[in-house]
């Protein structure tokens, strides 16, 4: 009974308040922040990762003999043979290793930089 007057006053204040606009309703809706978090997650993490994976697949499909590549393990070598799943790399004269095609990390630019440097000497 002590707070009865306060409750009636609070109810009257809410009844007299004008209804909020759409923007106010969106801000108070709990679904909106969840959708925003999912959108940020998609554009910051998922989309760039799928783009990198697609670029890597294109690079792997475009490999050809005598390309100089770097494996994910750090080996640098020239492609000697190609098959569907395996690549034979020559990492030194007459030293060849076989690696899975998916383990090719990138096409190397080390040999190209050395030939330019040698030309300038």
C-alpha positions in Angstrom: 0.0 0.0 0.0 3.0 2.2 0.5 3.9 2.4 -3.2 0.4 2.4 -4.6 0.5 6.1 -5.5 3.8 5.7 -7.2 2.6 2.8 -9.4 -0.5 4.8 -10.5 1.7 7.8 -11.3 4.1 5.6 -13.3 1.3 4.1 -15.3 -0.2 7.5 -16.0 3.2 8.7 -17.3 3.6 5.8 -19.7 0.0 6.2 -20.9 0.6 9.9 -21.7 4.0 9.2 -23.5 3.7 9.4 -27.3 4.4 6.1 -29.1 8.0 5.6 -30.3 8.9 5.7 -34.0 10.1 2.8 -36.0 13.7 3.7 -35.3 13.1 3.5 -31.5 11.3 0.2 -31.9 14.2 -1.2 -33.9 16.8 -0.2 -31.4 14.9 -1.8 -28.6 14.3 -5.1 -30.5 16.8 -7.8 -29.4 16.9 -9.3 -32.9 18.6 -6.3 -34.5 22.0 -6.5 -32.5 22.1 -10.3 -33.3 21.6 -9.6 -37.0 24.3 -6.9 -36.9 26.8 -9.3 -35.2 26.1 -12.0 -37.8 26.6 -9.5 -40.6 29.9 -8.3 -39.2 31.1 -11.9 -38.7 30.3 -12.7 -42.3 32.0 -9.7 -43.8 35.1 -9.7 -41.6 35.7 -13.5 -41.3 33.8 -15.7 -43.6 33.8 -13.8 -46.9 37.6 -13.1 -47.0 38.4 -16.7 -46.1 36.3 -18.1 -48.9 37.8 -15.6 -51.4 41.3 -16.7 -50.3 40.3 -20.4 -50.7 39.0 -19.7 -54.2 42.2 -17.9 -55.2 44.3 -20.8 -53.8 42.2 -23.4 -55.8 42.7 -21.3 -59.0 46.4 -21.1 -58.4 46.6 -24.9 -57.8 44.7 -25.7 -61.0 46.9 -23.3 -63.0 50.2 -24.9 -62.0 52.5 -26.0 -64.8 55.9 -27.6 -65.2 58.9 -25.4 -64.3 56.9 -23.1 -62.0 58.9 -22.3 -58.9 56.7 -22.7 -55.9 56.8 -22.6 -52.1 55.1 -25.4 -50.1 53.2 -24.8 -46.9 56.1 -26.5 -45.1 58.5 -23.9 -46.5 60.3 -25.9 -49.3 61.1 -23.9 -52.4 61.4 -25.9 -55.6 60.7 -26.1 -59.3 57.9 -28.3 -60.5 59.3 -31.3 -62.3 56.1 -33.4 -62.7 52.4 -32.9 -62.1 49.6 -35.4 -61.6 46.1 -35.0 -60.2 47.0 -35.2 -56.6 50.8 -35.1 -56.4 53.5 -32.7 -57.5 57.2 -33.6 -57.9 59.4 -30.7 -56.9 63.1 -30.5 -57.7 64.6 -28.7 -54.7 68.2 -29.1 -55.7 69.9 -30.6 -58.8 68.7 -34.2 -59.0 66.9 -34.0 -55.6 63.2 -34.5 -56.0 60.4 -34.6 -53.4 56.8 -35.4 -53.9 54.1 -33.3 -52.2 50.4 -33.2 -52.4 49.0 -30.6 -54.7 47.0 -28.9 -52.0 50.2 -28.3 -50.0 51.6 -25.9 -52.5 51.3 -22.5 -50.7 52.2 -20.1 -53.4 54.1 -19.4 -56.6 57.6 -18.3 -55.6 59.1 -14.9 -56.6 62.6 -15.8 -55.3 64.0 -17.0 -58.6 62.6 -14.0 -60.5 64.2 -11.6 -58.0 67.6 -13.3 -58.3 67.6 -13.2 -62.1 66.9 -9.4 -62.0 69.6 -8.9 -59.4 72.1 -11.0 -61.4 71.3 -8.9 -64.5 72.2 -5.7 -62.7 75.6 -7.0 -61.5 
